[in-house]
Amino acid sequence: MFSILLFGAPGPWQVVIIVALALLLFGGKKIPELMKGLGQGIKEFKKATKEEEPSGNANPQKELES
């Protein structure tokens, strides 16, 4: 986040270079596995945040109406 504020958002050529370096470092077969793991992690995080309810009364508006 700090680097985006400092240097600005990466342009299209910077994105191409980053993708090319990732392919060189990890190889073509490893990239889909990494992305699949990242996607599963994001799904689990979203599921955990949805399941977690705030402590106390689930509907504070009903408490005010009573």
PDB file of N, CA, C and O in Angstrom:
ATOM      1  N   MET A   1       0.821  -1.184   0.000  1.00  0.00           N
ATOM      2  CA  MET A   1       0.000   0.000   0.000  1.00  0.00           C
ATOM      3  C   MET A   1       0.868   1.253   0.000  1.00  0.00           C
ATOM      4  O   MET A   1       0.620   2.190  -0.759  1.00  0.00           O
ATOM      5  N   PHE A   2       1.879   1.262   0.848  1.00  0.00           N
ATOM      6  CA  PHE A   2       2.757   2.428   0.924  1.00  0.00           C
ATOM      7  C   PHE A   2       3.458   2.671  -0.398  1.00  0.00           C
ATOM      8  O   PHE A   2       3.619   3.820  -0.811  1.00  0.00           O
ATOM      9  N   SER A   3       3.883   1.594  -1.077  1.00  0.00           N
ATOM     10  CA  SER A   3       4.597   1.769  -2.333  1.00  0.00           C
ATOM     11  C   SER A   3       3.702   2.359  -3.417  1.00  0.00           C
ATOM     12  O   SER A   3       4.177   3.103  -4.275  1.00  0.00           O
ATOM     13  N   ILE A   4       2.401   2.029  -3.385  1.00  0.00           N
ATOM     14  CA  ILE A   4       1.486   2.600  -4.370  1.00  0.00           C
ATOM     15  C   ILE A   4       1.354   4.098  -4.130  1.00  0.00           C
ATOM     16  O   ILE A   4       1.318   4.881  -5.080  1.00  0.00           O
ATOM     17  N   LEU A   5       1.281   4.497  -2.869  1.00  0.00           N
ATOM     18  CA  LEU A   5       1.191   5.922  -2.565  1.00  0.00           C
ATOM     19  C   LEU A   5       2.471   6.651  -2.948  1.00  0.00           C
ATOM     20  O   LEU A   5       2.433   7.797  -3.396  1.00  0.00           O
ATOM     21  N   LEU A   6       3.601   5.980  -2.768  1.00  0.00           N
ATOM     22  CA  LEU A   6       4.884   6.610  -3.030  1.00  0.00           C
ATOM     23  C   LEU A   6       5.206   6.673  -4.522  1.00  0.00           C
ATOM     24  O   LEU A   6       5.655   7.706  -5.020  1.00  0.00           O
ATOM     25  N   PHE A   7       4.975   5.570  -5.234  1.00  0.00           N
ATOM     26  CA  PHE A   7       5.375   5.482  -6.637  1.00  0.00           C
ATOM     27  C   PHE A   7       4.217   5.542  -7.619  1.00  0.00           C
ATOM     28  O   PHE A   7       4.458   5.673  -8.819  1.00  0.00           O
ATOM     29  N   GLY A   8       2.998   5.454  -7.176  1.00  0.00           N
ATOM     30  CA  GLY A   8       1.847   5.429  -8.070  1.00  0.00           C
ATOM     31  C   GLY A   8       1.530   3.996  -8.470  1.00  0.00           C
ATOM     32  O   GLY A   8       2.314   3.086  -8.200  1.00  0.00           O
ATOM     33  N   ALA A   9       0.409   3.796  -9.098  1.00  0.00           N
ATOM     34  CA  ALA A   9      -0.015   2.466  -9.545  1.00  0.00           C
ATOM     35  C   ALA A   9       0.873   2.012 -10.701  1.00  0.00           C
ATOM     36  O   ALA A   9       1.287   2.832 -11.521  1.00  0.00           O
ATOM     37  N   PRO A  10       1.172   0.710 -10.776  1.00  0.00           N
ATOM     38  CA  PRO A  10       2.019   0.223 -11.877  1.00  0.00           C
ATOM     39  C   PRO A  10       1.292   0.333 -13.220  1.00  0.00           C
ATOM     40  O   PRO A  10       0.092   0.082 -13.325  1.00  0.00           O
ATOM     41  N   GLY A  11       2.053   0.712 -14.228  1.00  0.00           N
ATOM     42  CA  GLY A  11       1.508   0.832 -15.575  1.00  0.00           C
ATOM     43  C   GLY A  11       1.468  -0.522 -16.261  1.00  0.00           C
ATOM     44  O   GLY A  11       1.878  -1.526 -15.678  1.00  0.00           O
ATOM     45  N   PRO A  12       0.980  -0.558 -17.485  1.00  0.00           N
ATOM     46  CA  PRO A  12       0.844  -1.841 -18.188  1.00  0.00           C
ATOM     47  C   PRO A  12       2.187  -2.537 -18.437  1.00  0.00           C
ATOM     48  O   PRO A  12       2.259  -3.763 -18.362  1.00  0.00           O
ATOM     49  N   TRP A  13       3.245  -1.783 -18.731  1.00  0.00           N
ATOM     50  CA  TRP A  13       4.538  -2.415 -18.978  1.00  0.00           C
ATOM     51  C   TRP A  13       5.132  -2.985 -17.696  1.00  0.00           C
ATOM     52  O   TRP A  13       5.794  -4.022 -17.725  1.00  0.00           O
ATOM     53  N   GLN A  14       4.898  -2.315 -16.577  1.00  0.00           N
ATOM     54  CA  GLN A  14       5.394  -2.849 -15.308  1.00  0.00           C
ATOM     55  C   GLN A  14       4.686  -4.150 -14.962  1.00  0.00           C
ATOM     56  O   GLN A  14       5.310  -5.079 -14.449  1.00  0.00           O
ATOM     57  N   VAL A  15       3.380  -4.226 -15.241  1.00  0.00           N
ATOM     58  CA  VAL A  15       2.624  -5.453 -14.982  1.00  0.00           C
ATOM     59  C   VAL A  15       3.155  -6.589 -15.853  1.00  0.00           C
ATOM     60  O   VAL A  15       3.299  -7.716 -15.377  1.00  0.00           O
ATOM     61  N   VAL A  16       3.446  -6.309 -17.115  1.00  0.00           N
ATOM     62  CA  VAL A  16       3.992  -7.329 -18.026  1.00  0.00           C
ATOM     63  C   VAL A  16       5.333  -7.833 -17.503  1.00  0.00           C
ATOM     64  O   VAL A  16       5.594  -9.035 -17.524  1.00  0.00           O
ATOM     65  N   ILE A  17       6.172  -6.933 -17.040  1.00  0.00           N
ATOM     66  CA  ILE A  17       7.485  -7.330 -16.514  1.00  0.00           C
ATOM     67  C   ILE A  17       7.329  -8.170 -15.252  1.00  0.00           C
ATOM     68  O   ILE A  17       8.036  -9.164 -15.083  1.00  0.00           O
ATOM     69  N   ILE A  18       6.413  -7.785 -14.363  1.00  0.00           N
ATOM     70  CA  ILE A  18       6.190  -8.558 -13.133  1.00  0.00           C
ATOM     71  C   ILE A  18       5.686  -9.960 -13.456  1.00  0.00           C
ATOM     72  O   ILE A  18       6.139 -10.933 -12.853  1.00  0.00           O
ATOM     73  N   VAL A  19       4.753 -10.073 -14.400  1.00  0.00           N
ATOM     74  CA  VAL A  19       4.232 -11.392 -14.791  1.00  0.00           C
ATOM     75  C   VAL A  19       5.343 -12.227 -15.415  1.00  0.00           C
ATOM     76  O   VAL A  19       5.447 -13.421 -15.133  1.00  0.00           O
ATOM     77  N   ALA A  20       6.172 -11.620 -16.255  1.00  0.00           N
ATOM     78  CA  ALA A  20       7.273 -12.352 -16.882  1.00  0.00           C
ATOM     79  C   ALA A  20       8.260 -12.852 -15.825  1.00  0.00           C
ATOM     80  O   ALA A  20       8.722 -13.991 -15.901  1.00  0.00           O
ATOM     81  N   LEU A  21       8.583 -12.020 -14.854  1.00  0.00           N
ATOM     82  CA  LEU A  21       9.489 -12.445 -13.783  1.00  0.00           C
ATOM     83  C   LEU A  21       8.882 -13.576 -12.949  1.00  0.00           C
ATOM     84  O   LEU A  21       9.585 -14.503 -12.546  1.00  0.00           O
ATOM     85  N   ALA A  22       7.577 -13.496 -12.693  1.00  0.00           N
ATOM     86  CA  ALA A  22       6.911 -14.554 -11.936  1.00  0.00           C
ATOM     87  C   ALA A  22       6.974 -15.870 -12.709  1.00  0.00           C
ATOM     88  O   ALA A  22       7.201 -16.925 -12.115  1.00  0.00           O
ATOM     89  N   LEU A  23       6.777 -15.818 -14.028  1.00  0.00           N
ATOM     90  CA  LEU A  23       6.867 -17.031 -14.847  1.00  0.00           C
ATOM     91  C   LEU A  23       8.279 -17.604 -14.827  1.00  0.00           C
ATOM     92  O   LEU A  23       8.455 -18.821 -14.777  1.00  0.00           O
ATOM     93  N   LEU A  24       9.283 -16.734 -14.865  1.00  0.00           N
ATOM     94  CA  LEU A  24      10.667 -17.205 -14.828  1.00  0.00           C
ATOM     95  C   LEU A  24      11.011 -17.818 -13.467  1.00  0.00           C
ATOM     96  O   LEU A  24      11.691 -18.842 -13.396  1.00  0.00           O
ATOM     97  N   LEU A  25      10.538 -17.186 -12.393  1.00  0.00           N
ATOM     98  CA  LEU A  25      10.873 -17.679 -11.055  1.00  0.00           C
ATOM     99  C   LEU A  25      10.136 -18.961 -10.691  1.00  0.00           C
ATOM    100  O   LEU A  25      10.737 -19.890 -10.152  1.00  0.00           O
ATOM    101  N   PHE A  26       8.838 -19.016 -10.983  1.00  0.00           N
ATOM    102  CA  PHE A  26       8.036 -20.139 -10.519  1.00  0.00           C
ATOM    103  C   PHE A  26       7.745 -21.169 -11.598  1.00  0.00           C
ATOM    104  O   PHE A  26       7.447 -22.320 -11.279  1.00  0.00           O
ATOM    105  N   GLY A  27       7.820 -20.792 -12.840  1.00  0.00           N
ATOM    106  CA  GLY A  27       7.513 -21.717 -13.918  1.00  0.00           C
ATOM    107  C   GLY A  27       6.028 -21.701 -14.248  1.00  0.00           C
ATOM    108  O   GLY A  27       5.202 -21.299 -13.429  1.00  0.00           O
ATOM    109  N   GLY A  28       5.705 -22.136 -15.435  1.00  0.00           N
ATOM    110  CA  GLY A  28       4.324 -22.107 -15.904  1.00  0.00           C
ATOM    111  C   GLY A  28       3.400 -23.046 -15.170  1.00  0.00           C
ATOM    112  O   GLY A  28       2.206 -22.770 -15.062  1.00  0.00           O
ATOM    113  N   LYS A  29       3.920 -24.156 -14.656  1.00  0.00           N
ATOM    114  CA  LYS A  29       3.065 -25.140 -13.985  1.00  0.00           C
ATOM    115  C   LYS A  29       2.757 -24.738 -12.551  1.00  0.00           C
ATOM    116  O   LYS A  29       1.717 -25.122 -12.015  1.00  0.00           O
ATOM    117  N   LYS A  30       3.625 -23.984 -11.931  1.00  0.00           N
ATOM    118  CA  LYS A  30       3.448 -23.636 -10.523  1.00  0.00           C
ATOM    119  C   LYS A  30       2.486 -22.458 -10.339  1.00  0.00           C
ATOM    120  O   LYS A  30       1.831 -22.367  -9.301  1.00  0.00           O
ATOM    121  N   ILE A  31       2.386 -21.568 -11.307  1.00  0.00           N
ATOM    122  CA  ILE A  31       1.540 -20.376 -11.193  1.00  0.00           C
ATOM    123  C   ILE A  31       0.068 -20.734 -10.961  1.00  0.00           C
ATOM    124  O   ILE A  31      -0.538 -20.167 -10.052  1.00  0.00           O
ATOM    125  N   PRO A  32      -0.540 -21.648 -11.736  1.00  0.00           N
ATOM    126  CA  PRO A  32      -1.950 -21.987 -11.466  1.00  0.00           C
ATOM    127  C   PRO A  32      -2.162 -22.568 -10.064  1.00  0.00           C
ATOM    128  O   PRO A  32      -3.187 -22.308  -9.434  1.00  0.00           O
ATOM    129  N   GLU A  33      -1.204 -23.345  -9.583  1.00  0.00           N
ATOM    130  CA  GLU A  33      -1.314 -23.898  -8.233  1.00  0.00           C
ATOM    131  C   GLU A  33      -1.291 -22.784  -7.195  1.00  0.00           C
ATOM    132  O   GLU A  33      -2.057 -22.815  -6.232  1.00  0.00           O
ATOM    133  N   LEU A  34      -0.412 -21.797  -7.386  1.00  0.00           N
ATOM    134  CA  LEU A  34      -0.335 -20.670  -6.459  1.00  0.00           C
ATOM    135  C   LEU A  34      -1.624 -19.859  -6.475  1.00  0.00           C
ATOM    136  O   LEU A  34      -2.112 -19.451  -5.421  1.00  0.00           O
ATOM    137  N   MET A  35      -2.181 -19.622  -7.665  1.00  0.00           N
ATOM    138  CA  MET A  35      -3.415 -18.846  -7.776  1.00  0.00           C
ATOM    139  C   MET A  35      -4.593 -19.605  -7.167  1.00  0.00           C
ATOM    140  O   MET A  35      -5.468 -19.001  -6.546  1.00  0.00           O
ATOM    141  N   LYS A  36      -4.615 -20.917  -7.343  1.00  0.00           N
ATOM    142  CA  LYS A  36      -5.687 -21.734  -6.755  1.00  0.00           C
ATOM    143  C   LYS A  36      -5.626 -21.647  -5.230  1.00  0.00           C
ATOM    144  O   LYS A  36      -6.657 -21.488  -4.575  1.00  0.00           O
ATOM    145  N   GLY A  37      -4.443 -21.748  -4.676  1.00  0.00           N
ATOM    146  CA  GLY A  37      -4.280 -21.630  -3.228  1.00  0.00           C
ATOM    147  C   GLY A  37      -4.676 -20.251  -2.721  1.00  0.00           C
ATOM    148  O   GLY A  37      -5.293 -20.129  -1.663  1.00  0.00           O
ATOM    149  N   LEU A  38      -4.325 -19.215  -3.469  1.00  0.00           N
ATOM    150  CA  LEU A  38      -4.695 -17.856  -3.099  1.00  0.00           C
ATOM    151  C   LEU A  38      -6.217 -17.692  -3.127  1.00  0.00           C
ATOM    152  O   LEU A  38      -6.794 -17.083  -2.225  1.00  0.00           O
ATOM    153  N   GLY A  39      -6.861 -18.230  -4.154  1.00  0.00           N
ATOM    154  CA  GLY A  39      -8.328 -18.146  -4.256  1.00  0.00           C
ATOM    155  C   GLY A  39      -9.019 -18.875  -3.123  1.00  0.00           C
ATOM    156  O   GLY A  39     -10.006 -18.381  -2.577  1.00  0.00           O
ATOM    157  N   GLN A  40      -8.513 -20.046  -2.763  1.00  0.00           N
ATOM    158  CA  GLN A  40      -9.103 -20.796  -1.654  1.00  0.00           C
ATOM    159  C   GLN A  40      -8.920 -20.045  -0.339  1.00  0.00           C
ATOM    160  O   GLN A  40      -9.818 -20.038   0.503  1.00  0.00           O
ATOM    161  N   GLY A  41      -7.783 -19.426  -0.163  1.00  0.00           N
ATOM    162  CA  GLY A  41      -7.547 -18.651   1.044  1.00  0.00           C
ATOM    163  C   GLY A  41      -8.498 -17.471   1.160  1.00  0.00           C
ATOM    164  O   GLY A  41      -9.002 -17.178   2.244  1.00  0.00           O
ATOM    165  N   ILE A  42      -8.743 -16.795   0.046  1.00  0.00           N
ATOM    166  CA  ILE A  42      -9.670 -15.661   0.048  1.00  0.00           C
ATOM    167  C   ILE A  42     -11.080 -16.135   0.351  1.00  0.00           C
ATOM    168  O   ILE A  42     -11.801 -15.485   1.108  1.00  0.00           O
ATOM    169  N   LYS A  43     -11.492 -17.280  -0.241  1.00  0.00           N
ATOM    170  CA  LYS A  43     -12.824 -17.830   0.029  1.00  0.00           C
ATOM    171  C   LYS A  43     -12.992 -18.159   1.503  1.00  0.00           C
ATOM    172  O   LYS A  43     -14.017 -17.835   2.103  1.00  0.00           O
ATOM    173  N   GLU A  44     -11.991 -18.800   2.085  1.00  0.00           N
ATOM    174  CA  GLU A  44     -12.061 -19.159   3.500  1.00  0.00           C
ATOM    175  C   GLU A  44     -12.121 -17.914   4.384  1.00  0.00           C
ATOM    176  O   GLU A  44     -12.842 -17.897   5.382  1.00  0.00           O
ATOM    177  N   PHE A  45     -11.381 -16.889   4.030  1.00  0.00           N
ATOM    178  CA  PHE A  45     -11.400 -15.650   4.800  1.00  0.00           C
ATOM    179  C   PHE A  45     -12.775 -14.999   4.748  1.00  0.00           C
ATOM    180  O   PHE A  45     -13.298 -14.569   5.777  1.00  0.00           O
ATOM    181  N   LYS A  46     -13.369 -14.923   3.549  1.00  0.00           N
ATOM    182  CA  LYS A  46     -14.698 -14.331   3.414  1.00  0.00           C
ATOM    183  C   LYS A  46     -15.733 -15.141   4.183  1.00  0.00           C
ATOM    184  O   LYS A  46     -16.614 -14.578   4.832  1.00  0.00           O
ATOM    185  N   LYS A  47     -15.623 -16.468   4.107  1.00  0.00           N
ATOM    186  CA  LYS A  47     -16.563 -17.338   4.821  1.00  0.00           C
ATOM    187  C   LYS A  47     -16.445 -17.123   6.326  1.00  0.00           C
ATOM    188  O   LYS A  47     -17.457 -17.072   7.025  1.00  0.00           O
ATOM    189  N   ALA A  48     -15.234 -16.999   6.823  1.00  0.00           N
ATOM    190  CA  ALA A  48     -15.016 -16.801   8.258  1.00  0.00           C
ATOM    191  C   ALA A  48     -15.549 -15.450   8.710  1.00  0.00           C
ATOM    192  O   ALA A  48     -16.092 -15.344   9.810  1.00  0.00           O
ATOM    193  N   THR A  49     -15.408 -14.424   7.894  1.00  0.00           N
ATOM    194  CA  THR A  49     -15.906 -13.111   8.292  1.00  0.00           C
ATOM    195  C   THR A  49     -17.428 -13.058   8.246  1.00  0.00           C
ATOM    196  O   THR A  49     -18.032 -12.337   9.040  1.00  0.00           O
ATOM    197  N   LYS A  50     -18.068 -13.802   7.339  1.00  0.00           N
ATOM    198  CA  LYS A  50     -19.528 -13.845   7.272  1.00  0.00           C
ATOM    199  C   LYS A  50     -20.110 -14.624   8.442  1.00  0.00           C
ATOM    200  O   LYS A  50     -21.148 -14.245   8.985  1.00  0.00           O
ATOM    201  N   GLU A  51     -19.448 -15.710   8.835  1.00  0.00           N
ATOM    202  CA  GLU A  51     -19.952 -16.561   9.909  1.00  0.00           C
ATOM    203  C   GLU A  51     -19.839 -15.892  11.271  1.00  0.00           C
ATOM    204  O   GLU A  51     -20.640 -16.161  12.165  1.00  0.00           O
ATOM    205  N   GLU A  52     -18.864 -15.038  11.429  1.00  0.00           N
ATOM    206  CA  GLU A  52     -18.636 -14.392  12.713  1.00  0.00           C
ATOM    207  C   GLU A  52     -19.685 -13.314  12.937  1.00  0.00           C
ATOM    208  O   GLU A  52     -19.818 -12.388  12.136  1.00  0.00           O
ATOM    209  N   GLU A  53     -20.431 -13.442  14.038  1.00  0.00           N
ATOM    210  CA  GLU A  53     -21.451 -12.456  14.367  1.00  0.00           C
ATOM    211  C   GLU A  53     -20.929 -11.553  15.470  1.00  0.00           C
ATOM    212  O   GLU A  53     -20.116 -11.980  16.290  1.00  0.00           O
ATOM    213  N   PRO A  54     -21.383 -10.319  15.499  1.00  0.00           N
ATOM    214  CA  PRO A  54     -20.930  -9.429  16.568  1.00  0.00           C
ATOM    215  C   PRO A  54     -21.399  -9.925  17.929  1.00  0.00           C
ATOM    216  O   PRO A  54     -22.460 -10.538  18.048  1.00  0.00           O
ATOM    217  N   SER A  55     -20.603  -9.656  18.943  1.00  0.00           N
ATOM    218  CA  SER A  55     -20.955 -10.110  20.278  1.00  0.00           C
ATOM    219  C   SER A  55     -22.137  -9.295  20.790  1.00  0.00           C
ATOM    220  O   SER A  55     -22.356  -8.160  20.369  1.00  0.00           O
ATOM    221  N   GLY A  56     -22.885  -9.888  21.695  1.00  0.00           N
ATOM    222  CA  GLY A  56     -24.044  -9.211  22.252  1.00  0.00           C
ATOM    223  C   GLY A  56     -25.274  -9.489  21.427  1.00  0.00           C
ATOM    224  O   GLY A  56     -25.381 -10.530  20.779  1.00  0.00           O
ATOM    225  N   ASN A  57     -26.198  -8.560  21.453  1.00  0.00           N
ATOM    226  CA  ASN A  57     -27.463  -8.720  20.756  1.00  0.00           C
ATOM    227  C   ASN A  57     -27.241  -8.644  19.248  1.00  0.00           C
ATOM    228  O   ASN A  57     -26.561  -7.740  18.763  1.00  0.00           O
ATOM    229  N   ALA A  58     -27.822  -9.604  18.501  1.00  0.00           N
ATOM    230  CA  ALA A  58     -27.633  -9.629  17.062  1.00  0.00           C
ATOM    231  C   ALA A  58     -28.392  -8.496  16.371  1.00  0.00           C
ATOM    232  O   ALA A  58     -27.992  -8.056  15.294  1.00  0.00           O
ATOM    233  N   ASN A  59     -29.490  -8.016  16.983  1.00  0.00           N
ATOM    234  CA  ASN A  59     -30.271  -6.948  16.385  1.00  0.00           C
ATOM    235  C   ASN A  59     -30.488  -5.847  17.416  1.00  0.00           C
ATOM    236  O   ASN A  59     -31.458  -5.913  18.169  1.00  0.00           O
ATOM    237  N   PRO A  60     -29.626  -4.842  17.478  1.00  0.00           N
ATOM    238  CA  PRO A  60     -29.746  -3.798  18.495  1.00  0.00           C
ATOM    239  C   PRO A  60     -30.994  -2.931  18.309  1.00  0.00           C
ATOM    240  O   PRO A  60     -31.440  -2.301  19.267  1.00  0.00           O
ATOM    241  N   GLN A  61     -31.566  -2.883  17.107  1.00  0.00           N
ATOM    242  CA  GLN A  61     -32.762  -2.062  16.854  1.00  0.00           C
ATOM    243  C   GLN A  61     -33.952  -2.603  17.630  1.00  0.00           C
ATOM    244  O   GLN A  61     -34.755  -1.817  18.132  1.00  0.00           O
ATOM    245  N   LYS A  62     -34.094  -3.938  17.749  1.00  0.00           N
ATOM    246  CA  LYS A  62     -35.193  -4.527  18.504  1.00  0.00           C
ATOM    247  C   LYS A  62     -35.099  -4.137  19.963  1.00  0.00           C
ATOM    248  O   LYS A  62     -36.118  -3.909  20.615  1.00  0.00           O
ATOM    249  N   GLU A  63     -33.887  -4.058  20.479  1.00  0.00           N
ATOM    250  CA  GLU A  63     -33.695  -3.689  21.880  1.00  0.00           C
ATOM    251  C   GLU A  63     -34.193  -2.260  22.136  1.00  0.00           C
ATOM    252  O   GLU A  63     -34.740  -1.973  23.201  1.00  0.00           O
ATOM    253  N   LEU A  64     -34.003  -1.380  21.171  1.00  0.00           N
ATOM    254  CA  LEU A  64     -34.427  -0.003  21.333  1.00  0.00           C
ATOM    255  C   LEU A  64     -35.956   0.115  21.263  1.00  0.00           C
ATOM    256  O   LEU A  64     -36.543   0.960  21.939  1.00  0.00           O
ATOM    257  N   GLU A  65     -36.599  -0.729  20.447  1.00  0.00           N
ATOM    258  CA  GLU A  65     -38.048  -0.680  20.284  1.00  0.00           C
ATOM    259  C   GLU A  65     -38.779  -1.204  21.507  1.00  0.00           C
ATOM    260  O   GLU A  65     -39.912  -0.788  21.749  1.00  0.00           O
ATOM    261  N   SER A  66     -38.194  -2.085  22.279  1.00  0.00           N
ATOM    262  CA  SER A  66     -38.864  -2.696  23.425  1.00  0.00           C
ATOM    263  C   SER A  66     -39.032  -1.737  24.562  1.00  0.00           C
ATOM    264  O   SER A  66     -39.580  -2.103  25.602  1.00  0.00           O
TER     265      SER A  66
END
